[in-house]
Amino acid sequence: MIQTEPGRLPVPLIEMRDISIAFGGIKAVDSVSVDLHPGEVVGLLGHNGAGKSTLIKILSGAYRADSGEILISGEPVAIASPRDAKRHGIETIYQTLALADNVDAAANIFLGRELLTPWRTLDDSAMEAETRKVMGRLNPHFRRFKEPVKALSGGQRQSVAIARAIYFNARVLIMDEPTAALGPAETKQVADLILELKKQGIGIFLISHDLHDVFDLADRVSVMKNGRVVGTARTSDVTQDEVLGMIISGKCPAGAVPGPGALRG
């Protein structure tokens, strides 16, 4: 639970205010505002083409918004590239995971940011030791440190991708369909990872088409349709059927705060 002084609202970790972007004259994202607090999971939902992936690409630095602003802990920031996003502690875990299959967990975590000895050679021992520390925080049951990641299960591969992000001080994770194509046991493993990240105060934007996953993991949901926010609600205040109705019809139920894209009445 987010603590703050009586009478004062907590400052969000991330605020995206009135974000818009157009491609070829068509607005893919139209005056969208969403926020995220430390230790919170916000599910971003909507059909393909609703604008959620475009919105997240603006936060991750892949696109630049035409208008609007992004604030981190209440301070406006400029995110013009993925490097800017990483500098502000924003990391994206894509569905493909972007792992190097032929090398082990340590090599993946330090890929492009390798630790070196005083003689400027790779410090494999130090990288393995650091990998064991970060995996101990995240997934204490992980044991397959010496194997190439192509030999790991889907849930274990997610562990490696997430460990890479949090080792380099991620404060915000964007997770794109993290349980897609995973079986029940692996899905449970990823859910446990997300719950552990929440305990560590990391904020997570979760993009998923699986309403069951979203309701199991997310504190709030924001539904987008036609580039606009239909509404935002705590998962405890709405049903899955009501959220499905928001996705399909754009109608905002009583338990949700309507956005500019909502139908009323």
MARNU-160466 format. One record per atom (N, C-alpha, C): residue in three letters; z negated, x negated, y. Coordinates in steps of 0.2 Angstrom, whole numbers, plus 2048, in hexadecimal, padded with zeros to 3 digits. Example, Ala and Ser with C-alpha at 12.3 -4.5 7.8 and 13.67 -1.06 7.14 Angstrom:
<recs>
ALA; 7D9; 7BE; 7E4
ALA; 7D9; 7C2; 7EA
ALA; 7D9; 7BE; 7F0
SER; 7DD; 7C0; 7F5
SER; 7DC; 7BC; 7FB
SER; 7D9; 7C0; 800
</recs>
This chain:
<recs>
MET; 800; 7FC; 7FA
MET; 800; 800; 800
MET; 800; 7FC; 806
ILE; 804; 7FE; 80B
ILE; 804; 7FA; 811
ILE; 7FE; 7FB; 816
GLN; 7FB; 7F6; 818
GLN; 7F5; 7F7; 81C
GLN; 7F6; 7F5; 823
THR; 7F3; 7F9; 828
THR; 7F4; 7F8; 82F
THR; 7EE; 7FA; 833
GLU; 7EE; 7F9; 839
GLU; 7E9; 7FB; 83D
GLU; 7E9; 803; 83E
PRO; 7E3; 806; 83E
PRO; 7E4; 80E; 83F
PRO; 7E8; 810; 845
GLY; 7EC; 815; 844
GLY; 7F0; 817; 84A
GLY; 7F6; 813; 84B
ARG; 7F7; 80E; 848
ARG; 7FD; 809; 849
ARG; 802; 80A; 842
LEU; 808; 80A; 843
LEU; 80D; 80A; 83E
LEU; 80E; 803; 83C
PRO; 80F; 801; 835
PRO; 810; 7FB; 833
PRO; 817; 7F9; 835
VAL; 818; 7F2; 837
VAL; 81E; 7F0; 839
VAL; 822; 7EE; 832
PRO; 828; 7F1; 832
PRO; 82C; 7F0; 82C
PRO; 82E; 7E9; 82B
LEU; 82F; 7E7; 825
LEU; 832; 7E0; 824
LEU; 839; 7E0; 826
ILE; 83D; 7E5; 825
ILE; 844; 7E5; 827
ILE; 845; 7EC; 82A
GLU; 849; 7EC; 830
GLU; 84B; 7F2; 833
GLU; 853; 7F1; 835
MET; 857; 7F6; 832
MET; 85E; 7F6; 834
MET; 85E; 7FC; 839
ARG; 860; 7FB; 83F
ARG; 860; 801; 844
ARG; 867; 802; 846
ASP; 86A; 808; 845
ASP; 870; 80B; 848
ASP; 876; 806; 846
ILE; 876; 804; 840
ILE; 87B; 7FF; 83D
ILE; 882; 803; 83C
SER; 887; 800; 83F
SER; 88E; 803; 83E
SER; 893; 7FE; 83D
ILE; 898; 7FF; 838
ILE; 89D; 7FB; 837
ILE; 8A3; 7FF; 835
ALA; 8A9; 7FD; 838
ALA; 8AF; 800; 836
ALA; 8B5; 7FC; 833
PHE; 8B9; 7FE; 82F
PHE; 8BE; 7FA; 82C
PHE; 8C5; 7FE; 82D
GLY; 8C9; 7FC; 831
GLY; 8CF; 7FF; 832
GLY; 8CE; 806; 836
GLY; 8C9; 806; 83A
GLY; 8C8; 80C; 83E
GLY; 8C4; 811; 83A
ILE; 8C2; 810; 834
ILE; 8BE; 815; 830
ILE; 8B7; 812; 82F
LYS; 8B2; 816; 831
LYS; 8AB; 813; 831
LYS; 8A8; 814; 82A
ALA; 8A7; 80E; 828
ALA; 8A4; 80D; 821
ALA; 89C; 80E; 821
VAL; 899; 80C; 827
VAL; 892; 80D; 828
VAL; 892; 810; 82F
ASP; 88E; 816; 830
ASP; 88F; 819; 837
ASP; 888; 81B; 839
SER; 885; 816; 83E
SER; 87E; 817; 841
SER; 879; 818; 83C
VAL; 878; 813; 837
VAL; 873; 814; 832
VAL; 86D; 810; 833
SER; 867; 813; 832
SER; 861; 80F; 833
SER; 85D; 810; 82D
VAL; 85B; 80A; 82A
VAL; 856; 80A; 824
VAL; 851; 805; 826
ASP; 84B; 805; 822
ASP; 846; 800; 823
ASP; 843; 7FE; 81C
LEU; 83F; 7F9; 81C
LEU; 83C; 7F6; 816
LEU; 836; 7F3; 818
HIS; 830; 7F4; 814
HIS; 82A; 7F1; 815
HIS; 829; 7EC; 810
PRO; 824; 7E7; 811
PRO; 822; 7E2; 80C
PRO; 81F; 7E6; 806
GLY; 821; 7E3; 800
GLY; 81F; 7E6; 7FA
GLY; 821; 7ED; 7F8
GLU; 827; 7EF; 7FB
GLU; 82A; 7F6; 7FA
GLU; 831; 7F5; 7F7
VAL; 832; 7FA; 7F3
VAL; 839; 7FB; 7F0
VAL; 83C; 801; 7F3
VAL; 842; 800; 7F7
VAL; 846; 806; 7F9
VAL; 84C; 806; 7F6
GLY; 84D; 80C; 7F2
GLY; 854; 80D; 7EF
GLY; 859; 810; 7F4
LEU; 85F; 80C; 7F3
LEU; 865; 80F; 7F7
LEU; 869; 812; 7F3
LEU; 86B; 819; 7F4
LEU; 86E; 81D; 7EF
LEU; 874; 820; 7F3
GLY; 879; 821; 7EF
GLY; 87F; 825; 7F1
GLY; 885; 823; 7ED
HIS; 88A; 828; 7ED
HIS; 890; 827; 7E9
HIS; 894; 820; 7EB
ASN; 898; 81E; 7E7
ASN; 89D; 818; 7E9
ASN; 8A0; 81A; 7F0
GLY; 8A0; 816; 7F4
GLY; 8A3; 817; 7FB
GLY; 89F; 81B; 800
ALA; 898; 81C; 7FE
ALA; 894; 81F; 802
ALA; 892; 81A; 808
GLY; 892; 813; 807
GLY; 891; 80F; 80D
GLY; 88B; 80A; 80B
LYS; 887; 80B; 805
LYS; 881; 808; 804
LYS; 883; 800; 803
SER; 888; 7FF; 7FF
SER; 88A; 7F8; 7FE
SER; 88C; 7F4; 804
THR; 890; 7F8; 809
THR; 892; 7F5; 80F
THR; 88C; 7F3; 813
LEU; 887; 7F8; 814
LEU; 881; 7F7; 817
LEU; 87D; 7F1; 815
ILE; 87C; 7F0; 80F
ILE; 879; 7EA; 80C
ILE; 87C; 7E4; 80D
LYS; 883; 7E4; 80D
LYS; 887; 7DE; 80F
LYS; 886; 7DC; 816
ILE; 884; 7E0; 81A
ILE; 883; 7DF; 821
ILE; 87C; 7DB; 821
LEU; 877; 7DD; 81D
LEU; 871; 7DA; 81D
LEU; 871; 7D3; 81A
SER; 875; 7D3; 815
SER; 876; 7CC; 811
SER; 87A; 7C7; 815
GLY; 87E; 7C9; 81A
GLY; 882; 7C5; 81E
GLY; 889; 7C4; 81C
ALA; 88B; 7C9; 817
ALA; 892; 7C9; 815
ALA; 897; 7CC; 81A
TYR; 894; 7D1; 81E
TYR; 898; 7D4; 823
TYR; 893; 7D4; 82A
ARG; 897; 7D5; 82F
ARG; 893; 7D5; 836
ARG; 894; 7DC; 838
ALA; 88F; 7DF; 83A
ALA; 88F; 7E6; 83D
ALA; 893; 7E6; 843
ASP; 896; 7EC; 845
ASP; 899; 7ED; 84B
ASP; 894; 7EF; 850
SER; 88F; 7F2; 84E
SER; 889; 7F4; 853
SER; 883; 7F5; 84F
GLY; 87D; 7F5; 853
GLY; 877; 7F6; 850
GLY; 873; 7EF; 850
GLU; 86D; 7EF; 84D
GLU; 869; 7E9; 84D
GLU; 865; 7E9; 847
ILE; 863; 7E3; 845
ILE; 85F; 7E1; 83F
ILE; 858; 7DE; 842
LEU; 853; 7E0; 840
LEU; 84C; 7DD; 842
LEU; 849; 7DB; 83B
ILE; 845; 7D6; 83C
ILE; 841; 7D3; 836
ILE; 83A; 7D2; 839
SER; 835; 7D6; 836
SER; 82E; 7D6; 839
SER; 82E; 7D8; 840
GLY; 833; 7DC; 842
GLY; 833; 7DF; 849
GLY; 837; 7DA; 84E
GLU; 839; 7D5; 84C
GLU; 83D; 7D0; 850
GLU; 845; 7D1; 84F
PRO; 849; 7D2; 854
PRO; 850; 7D2; 853
PRO; 853; 7CC; 850
VAL; 857; 7CC; 84B
VAL; 85A; 7C6; 849
VAL; 862; 7C7; 849
ALA; 866; 7C1; 848
ALA; 86D; 7C1; 848
ALA; 86E; 7BF; 841
ILE; 872; 7C3; 83D
ILE; 874; 7C1; 836
ILE; 87C; 7C1; 836
ALA; 87F; 7BB; 837
ALA; 886; 7BB; 837
ALA; 889; 7B8; 831
SER; 885; 7B6; 82C
SER; 887; 7B3; 826
SER; 882; 7B3; 820
PRO; 884; 7B2; 81A
PRO; 87F; 7B2; 815
PRO; 87A; 7AC; 816
ARG; 87C; 7A7; 819
ARG; 877; 7A1; 81B
ARG; 872; 7A4; 81F
ASP; 874; 7A8; 824
ASP; 86F; 7AB; 829
ASP; 86A; 7AF; 825
ALA; 86C; 7B3; 821
ALA; 868; 7B8; 81D
ALA; 863; 7B4; 819
LYS; 865; 7AF; 815
LYS; 861; 7AA; 811
LYS; 85C; 7A7; 816
ARG; 85E; 7A5; 81C
ARG; 859; 7A2; 820
ARG; 853; 7A7; 822
HIS; 855; 7AD; 823
HIS; 850; 7B2; 824
HIS; 84C; 7B5; 81E
GLY; 84D; 7B2; 818
GLY; 84A; 7B4; 812
GLY; 84D; 7BA; 80F
ILE; 853; 7BB; 810
ILE; 857; 7C1; 80D
ILE; 85B; 7BE; 807
GLU; 85A; 7C0; 801
GLU; 85E; 7BE; 7FB
GLU; 861; 7C4; 7F8
THR; 867; 7C3; 7F5
THR; 86A; 7C8; 7F2
THR; 86B; 7C6; 7EA
ILE; 869; 7CB; 7E6
ILE; 86A; 7CA; 7DF
ILE; 870; 7CF; 7DD
TYR; 876; 7CC; 7DC
TYR; 87C; 7D0; 7DA
TYR; 87C; 7D2; 7D3
GLN; 87F; 7D8; 7D2
GLN; 880; 7DA; 7CB
GLN; 882; 7D5; 7C6
THR; 887; 7D0; 7C8
THR; 889; 7CB; 7C4
THR; 885; 7C5; 7C4
LEU; 87F; 7C5; 7C8
LEU; 87A; 7C0; 7C8
LEU; 87C; 7B9; 7CA
ALA; 883; 7B7; 7CA
ALA; 885; 7B1; 7CD
ALA; 882; 7AB; 7CA
LEU; 881; 7AB; 7C3
LEU; 87D; 7A6; 7C0
LEU; 883; 7A1; 7BD
ALA; 881; 79B; 7BC
ALA; 885; 796; 7B9
ALA; 883; 796; 7B1
ASP; 888; 799; 7AD
ASP; 886; 79B; 7A6
ASP; 884; 794; 7A2
ASN; 887; 78F; 7A4
ASN; 887; 789; 79F
ASN; 881; 784; 7A0
VAL; 87D; 786; 7A5
VAL; 877; 782; 7A6
VAL; 871; 786; 7A6
ASP; 86B; 783; 7A6
ASP; 865; 786; 7A5
ASP; 862; 789; 7AB
ALA; 85C; 78C; 7AA
ALA; 859; 790; 7B0
ALA; 857; 78B; 7B6
ALA; 855; 785; 7B5
ALA; 853; 781; 7BA
ALA; 85A; 77F; 7BE
ALA; 85F; 77D; 7BA
ALA; 865; 77B; 7BE
ALA; 868; 781; 7C2
ASN; 867; 787; 7C0
ASN; 869; 78D; 7C3
ASN; 865; 78E; 7CA
ILE; 85E; 78E; 7C9
ILE; 85A; 78F; 7CF
ILE; 85B; 78A; 7D4
PHE; 85D; 784; 7D2
PHE; 85E; 77E; 7D8
PHE; 865; 77D; 7D9
LEU; 869; 781; 7D6
LEU; 871; 780; 7D7
LEU; 872; 780; 7DF
GLY; 875; 77A; 7E1
GLY; 877; 779; 7E8
GLY; 871; 777; 7EC
ARG; 86B; 777; 7E9
ARG; 865; 775; 7ED
ARG; 861; 770; 7E8
GLU; 864; 76C; 7E5
GLU; 861; 768; 7E0
GLU; 85B; 763; 7E2
LEU; 856; 762; 7DF
LEU; 851; 75D; 7E0
LEU; 853; 756; 7DE
LEU; 852; 751; 7E2
LEU; 854; 74B; 7E1
LEU; 84E; 746; 7E0
THR; 84F; 740; 7DC
THR; 84A; 73B; 7DC
THR; 84B; 737; 7E2
PRO; 846; 732; 7E3
PRO; 847; 72D; 7E9
PRO; 84D; 729; 7E8
TRP; 850; 729; 7E2
TRP; 856; 725; 7E1
TRP; 85D; 729; 7E2
ARG; 85C; 730; 7E4
ARG; 861; 734; 7E5
ARG; 865; 737; 7DF
THR; 861; 737; 7D9
THR; 864; 73A; 7D3
THR; 860; 740; 7D2
LEU; 863; 744; 7CE
LEU; 860; 74B; 7CD
LEU; 859; 74A; 7CA
ASP; 854; 74E; 7CC
ASP; 84D; 74E; 7CA
ASP; 84C; 753; 7C5
ASP; 84F; 753; 7BF
ASP; 84F; 758; 7BA
ASP; 848; 75A; 7B8
SER; 843; 755; 7B8
SER; 83C; 757; 7B6
SER; 839; 75B; 7BC
ALA; 83A; 759; 7C2
ALA; 837; 75D; 7C7
ALA; 83A; 764; 7C8
MET; 840; 765; 7C7
MET; 844; 76C; 7C7
MET; 841; 770; 7C1
GLU; 840; 76D; 7BB
GLU; 83E; 771; 7B6
GLU; 836; 773; 7B7
ALA; 832; 76F; 7BA
ALA; 82B; 770; 7BB
ALA; 82B; 776; 7C0
GLU; 82F; 776; 7C6
GLU; 82F; 77B; 7CB
GLU; 832; 781; 7C8
THR; 836; 781; 7C3
THR; 839; 787; 7C0
THR; 833; 78A; 7BC
ARG; 830; 786; 7B8
ARG; 82A; 789; 7B4
ARG; 825; 78C; 7B9
LYS; 824; 78A; 7BF
LYS; 81F; 78D; 7C3
LYS; 821; 793; 7C6
VAL; 827; 794; 7C8
VAL; 82A; 79A; 7CB
VAL; 82B; 79F; 7C6
MET; 82D; 79D; 7C0
MET; 82E; 7A2; 7BA
MET; 827; 7A4; 7B8
GLY; 822; 7A0; 7B8
GLY; 81B; 7A2; 7B7
GLY; 818; 7A8; 7BB
ARG; 81A; 7A7; 7C2
ARG; 818; 7AD; 7C6
ARG; 81C; 7B3; 7C5
LEU; 822; 7B2; 7C3
LEU; 827; 7B8; 7C2
LEU; 827; 7BB; 7BB
ASN; 828; 7B7; 7B6
ASN; 829; 7B9; 7AF
ASN; 825; 7B5; 7AB
PRO; 81F; 7B5; 7AA
PRO; 81B; 7B0; 7A6
PRO; 81D; 7B0; 79F
HIS; 821; 7B5; 79C
HIS; 823; 7B5; 795
HIS; 829; 7B1; 794
PHE; 82C; 7AE; 79A
PHE; 833; 7AB; 799
PHE; 831; 7A4; 796
ARG; 835; 7A2; 791
ARG; 834; 79C; 78D
ARG; 83A; 798; 78C
ARG; 840; 79B; 78E
ARG; 847; 797; 78C
ARG; 849; 793; 792
PHE; 845; 78E; 793
PHE; 847; 78A; 799
PHE; 84D; 785; 798
LYS; 84E; 783; 791
LYS; 852; 77E; 790
LYS; 859; 781; 78E
GLU; 85A; 787; 78D
GLU; 860; 78A; 78B
GLU; 865; 78C; 791
PRO; 86B; 78B; 790
PRO; 870; 78E; 795
PRO; 86F; 795; 796
VAL; 870; 798; 79C
VAL; 86E; 79E; 79E
VAL; 873; 7A3; 79A
LYS; 879; 7A1; 798
LYS; 87D; 7A6; 794
LYS; 87A; 7A8; 78E
ALA; 875; 7A4; 78B
ALA; 871; 7A6; 785
ALA; 86B; 7AB; 786
LEU; 86A; 7AC; 78C
LEU; 864; 7B1; 78E
LEU; 866; 7B8; 78E
SER; 861; 7BC; 78D
SER; 862; 7C3; 78E
SER; 863; 7C5; 795
GLY; 866; 7CC; 796
GLY; 867; 7CE; 79D
GLY; 861; 7CE; 7A1
GLY; 85B; 7D0; 79E
GLY; 855; 7D0; 7A2
GLY; 853; 7C9; 7A4
GLN; 853; 7C4; 79F
GLN; 852; 7BD; 7A1
GLN; 856; 7BA; 7A6
ARG; 85D; 7BC; 7A6
ARG; 861; 7BA; 7AB
ARG; 85F; 7BC; 7B2
GLN; 85D; 7C3; 7B2
GLN; 85A; 7C5; 7B8
GLN; 854; 7C1; 7BB
SER; 850; 7BF; 7B6
SER; 84A; 7BB; 7B8
SER; 84C; 7B5; 7BB
VAL; 852; 7B1; 7B9
VAL; 854; 7AB; 7BC
VAL; 857; 7AC; 7C3
ALA; 85B; 7B2; 7C3
ALA; 85E; 7B3; 7CA
ALA; 858; 7B5; 7CF
ILE; 853; 7B8; 7CD
ILE; 84E; 7BA; 7D2
ILE; 84A; 7B4; 7D3
ALA; 848; 7B0; 7CE
ALA; 844; 7AA; 7CF
ALA; 848; 7A5; 7D4
ARG; 84E; 7A5; 7D4
ARG; 852; 7A1; 7D9
ARG; 851; 7A3; 7E0
ALA; 851; 7AA; 7E1
ALA; 850; 7AD; 7E7
ALA; 849; 7AB; 7EA
ILE; 844; 7AD; 7E6
ILE; 83D; 7AC; 7E8
ILE; 83B; 7A5; 7E9
TYR; 83D; 7A1; 7E5
TYR; 83B; 79A; 7E6
TYR; 83D; 797; 7ED
PHE; 843; 79A; 7F0
PHE; 845; 798; 7F6
PHE; 842; 79D; 7FC
ASN; 83C; 7A0; 7FA
ASN; 839; 7A3; 7FF
ASN; 83C; 7AA; 802
ALA; 83F; 7AD; 7FD
ALA; 842; 7B4; 7FF
ALA; 83C; 7B9; 800
ARG; 83D; 7BC; 806
ARG; 838; 7C2; 808
ARG; 83B; 7C9; 806
VAL; 842; 7C9; 806
VAL; 846; 7CF; 805
VAL; 84B; 7CE; 7FF
LEU; 84B; 7D2; 7FA
LEU; 850; 7D2; 7F5
LEU; 854; 7D8; 7F5
ILE; 85B; 7D7; 7F5
ILE; 85F; 7DC; 7F4
ILE; 862; 7DC; 7ED
MET; 860; 7E1; 7E9
MET; 862; 7E1; 7E2
MET; 867; 7E6; 7E0
ASP; 86D; 7E4; 7DE
ASP; 873; 7E8; 7DD
ASP; 873; 7EA; 7D6
GLU; 872; 7F0; 7D4
GLU; 872; 7F3; 7CD
GLU; 86F; 7EE; 7C8
PRO; 868; 7ED; 7C9
PRO; 865; 7E8; 7C5
PRO; 864; 7E9; 7BE
THR; 865; 7F0; 7BC
THR; 864; 7F2; 7B5
THR; 86B; 7F4; 7B2
ALA; 870; 7F3; 7B5
ALA; 877; 7F5; 7B2
ALA; 878; 7F1; 7AC
ALA; 87A; 7F5; 7A7
ALA; 87C; 7F2; 7A0
ALA; 877; 7EF; 79C
LEU; 870; 7F1; 79E
LEU; 86B; 7EE; 79B
LEU; 868; 7F3; 796
GLY; 865; 7F1; 790
GLY; 862; 7F6; 78C
GLY; 85B; 7F7; 78E
PRO; 858; 7FC; 78B
PRO; 851; 7FE; 78D
PRO; 84C; 7F9; 78D
ALA; 84C; 7F4; 789
ALA; 847; 7EF; 789
ALA; 848; 7EA; 78F
GLU; 84F; 7E8; 790
GLU; 850; 7E4; 796
GLU; 84F; 7E8; 79C
THR; 851; 7EE; 79D
THR; 84F; 7F2; 7A3
THR; 848; 7F2; 7A4
LYS; 844; 7F3; 79F
LYS; 83C; 7F2; 7A0
LYS; 83A; 7EB; 7A3
GLN; 83E; 7E6; 7A0
GLN; 83C; 7DF; 7A3
GLN; 83E; 7DF; 7AA
VAL; 844; 7E1; 7AC
VAL; 845; 7E1; 7B3
VAL; 841; 7E5; 7B8
ALA; 83F; 7EB; 7B5
ALA; 83A; 7EF; 7B9
ALA; 833; 7EB; 7BA
ASP; 831; 7E8; 7B5
ASP; 82B; 7E4; 7B5
ASP; 82C; 7DE; 7BA
LEU; 832; 7DB; 7BB
LEU; 833; 7D6; 7C0
LEU; 832; 7D9; 7C7
ILE; 835; 7DF; 7C8
ILE; 835; 7E2; 7CE
ILE; 82E; 7E4; 7D0
LEU; 82A; 7E6; 7CC
LEU; 823; 7E8; 7CD
LEU; 81F; 7E2; 7CF
GLU; 821; 7DC; 7CC
GLU; 81D; 7D6; 7CD
GLU; 81F; 7D3; 7D4
LEU; 826; 7D4; 7D6
LEU; 828; 7D2; 7DD
LEU; 824; 7D6; 7E2
LYS; 823; 7DD; 7E1
LYS; 820; 7E1; 7E5
LYS; 819; 7DF; 7E7
LYS; 815; 7DD; 7E1
LYS; 80F; 7DA; 7E2
LYS; 80E; 7D4; 7E6
GLN; 814; 7D0; 7E6
GLN; 814; 7CA; 7EB
GLN; 816; 7CB; 7F2
GLY; 817; 7D2; 7F3
GLY; 819; 7D4; 7FA
GLY; 820; 7D3; 7FC
ILE; 824; 7D2; 7F7
ILE; 82C; 7D2; 7F8
ILE; 82F; 7D9; 7F9
GLY; 833; 7DA; 7FE
GLY; 836; 7E0; 7FF
GLY; 83D; 7E0; 7FB
ILE; 83E; 7E6; 7F8
ILE; 844; 7E7; 7F4
ILE; 848; 7ED; 7F6
PHE; 84F; 7EB; 7F8
PHE; 854; 7F1; 7F8
PHE; 857; 7F1; 7F1
LEU; 857; 7F7; 7EE
LEU; 859; 7F8; 7E7
LEU; 85F; 7FD; 7E8
ILE; 865; 7FA; 7E6
ILE; 86B; 7FE; 7E6
ILE; 86C; 800; 7DE
SER; 86C; 806; 7DD
SER; 86D; 808; 7D6
SER; 870; 80F; 7D6
HIS; 874; 811; 7D0
HIS; 876; 817; 7CF
HIS; 872; 81B; 7CA
ASP; 86D; 817; 7C7
ASP; 868; 81A; 7C2
ASP; 862; 81D; 7C6
LEU; 862; 824; 7C6
LEU; 85D; 827; 7CA
LEU; 856; 826; 7C6
HIS; 856; 826; 7BF
HIS; 850; 824; 7BC
HIS; 84D; 81E; 7BE
ASP; 851; 819; 7BE
ASP; 84F; 812; 7C0
ASP; 84C; 812; 7C7
VAL; 84F; 816; 7CC
VAL; 84D; 816; 7D2
VAL; 846; 819; 7D3
PHE; 846; 81F; 7D0
PHE; 83F; 822; 7D0
PHE; 83A; 81F; 7CD
ASP; 83B; 81B; 7C8
ASP; 836; 816; 7C4
ASP; 834; 811; 7C9
LEU; 838; 80E; 7CD
LEU; 837; 808; 7D1
LEU; 836; 808; 7D8
ALA; 83A; 80D; 7DB
ALA; 83A; 80D; 7E3
ALA; 834; 811; 7E6
ASP; 832; 80F; 7EB
ASP; 82D; 813; 7EF
ASP; 830; 818; 7F3
ARG; 836; 816; 7F6
ARG; 83A; 81B; 7FA
ARG; 841; 81B; 7F8
VAL; 845; 820; 7FA
VAL; 84C; 820; 7F9
VAL; 850; 822; 7FF
SER; 855; 81F; 801
SER; 85A; 821; 806
SER; 860; 822; 803
VAL; 863; 828; 805
VAL; 869; 82A; 802
VAL; 86F; 82A; 807
MET; 874; 827; 805
MET; 87A; 827; 80A
MET; 880; 82B; 807
LYS; 884; 82E; 80C
LYS; 88A; 831; 80A
LYS; 88E; 831; 810
ASN; 895; 82F; 80F
ASN; 89A; 82E; 814
ASN; 898; 82A; 81A
GLY; 894; 824; 818
GLY; 892; 81F; 81D
GLY; 88C; 821; 821
ARG; 889; 826; 81F
ARG; 883; 828; 823
ARG; 87D; 829; 81F
VAL; 877; 829; 822
VAL; 871; 82A; 81E
VAL; 870; 832; 81E
VAL; 86F; 835; 817
VAL; 86E; 83C; 817
VAL; 866; 83D; 818
GLY; 862; 839; 815
GLY; 85B; 839; 816
GLY; 857; 834; 812
THR; 851; 833; 814
THR; 84D; 82E; 811
THR; 846; 832; 80F
ALA; 844; 830; 809
ALA; 83E; 834; 806
ALA; 83A; 82F; 802
ARG; 833; 830; 801
ARG; 82F; 82D; 7FC
ARG; 831; 830; 7F5
THR; 832; 82C; 7F0
THR; 833; 82F; 7EA
THR; 82E; 834; 7E7
SER; 828; 833; 7EA
SER; 823; 838; 7E8
SER; 824; 83F; 7EB
ASP; 828; 83F; 7F0
ASP; 829; 845; 7F4
ASP; 82F; 849; 7F2
VAL; 833; 846; 7EE
VAL; 839; 84A; 7EC
VAL; 83B; 849; 7E5
THR; 83F; 84E; 7E2
THR; 841; 84D; 7DB
THR; 847; 84A; 7DA
GLN; 849; 848; 7D4
GLN; 84F; 845; 7D3
GLN; 855; 84A; 7D4
ASP; 854; 850; 7D2
ASP; 859; 855; 7D4
ASP; 85A; 856; 7DB
GLU; 855; 855; 7DF
GLU; 856; 856; 7E7
GLU; 85A; 850; 7E9
VAL; 858; 84A; 7E7
VAL; 85C; 844; 7E9
VAL; 863; 844; 7E6
LEU; 864; 847; 7E0
LEU; 86B; 848; 7DE
LEU; 86F; 84D; 7E3
GLY; 86B; 852; 7E5
GLY; 86E; 856; 7EA
GLY; 870; 853; 7F0
MET; 86C; 84E; 7F3
MET; 86D; 84B; 7F9
MET; 874; 846; 7F8
ILE; 874; 843; 7F2
ILE; 87A; 83F; 7F0
ILE; 880; 843; 7F0
ILE; 880; 849; 7ED
ILE; 886; 84D; 7EC
ILE; 888; 851; 7F2
SER; 883; 855; 7F5
SER; 885; 85A; 7FA
SER; 883; 857; 801
GLY; 87F; 852; 801
GLY; 87D; 850; 808
GLY; 877; 854; 80B
LYS; 874; 858; 807
LYS; 86F; 85D; 80A
LYS; 868; 859; 809
CYS; 864; 85A; 80E
CYS; 85E; 856; 80E
CYS; 858; 85B; 80C
PRO; 854; 85A; 807
PRO; 84F; 85E; 805
PRO; 849; 85E; 80A
ALA; 844; 862; 809
ALA; 83E; 863; 80D
ALA; 83A; 85C; 80D
GLY; 83A; 859; 807
GLY; 836; 853; 806
GLY; 839; 84D; 809
ALA; 83F; 84D; 80C
ALA; 842; 847; 80F
ALA; 843; 847; 816
VAL; 843; 842; 819
VAL; 844; 841; 821
VAL; 84C; 841; 822
PRO; 84F; 846; 825
PRO; 856; 846; 825
PRO; 859; 840; 82A
GLY; 85F; 83E; 828
GLY; 862; 839; 82C
GLY; 868; 83D; 830
PRO; 86C; 839; 834
PRO; 871; 83C; 837
PRO; 877; 83F; 833
GLY; 877; 83D; 82D
GLY; 87C; 83F; 828
GLY; 87A; 845; 824
ALA; 874; 848; 825
ALA; 871; 84D; 821
ALA; 875; 854; 823
LEU; 875; 858; 81F
LEU; 877; 85F; 820
LEU; 870; 863; 820
ARG; 870; 868; 825
ARG; 869; 86C; 825
ARG; 86B; 873; 824
GLY; 866; 876; 822
GLY; 866; 87D; 820
GLY; 869; 87F; 819
</recs>
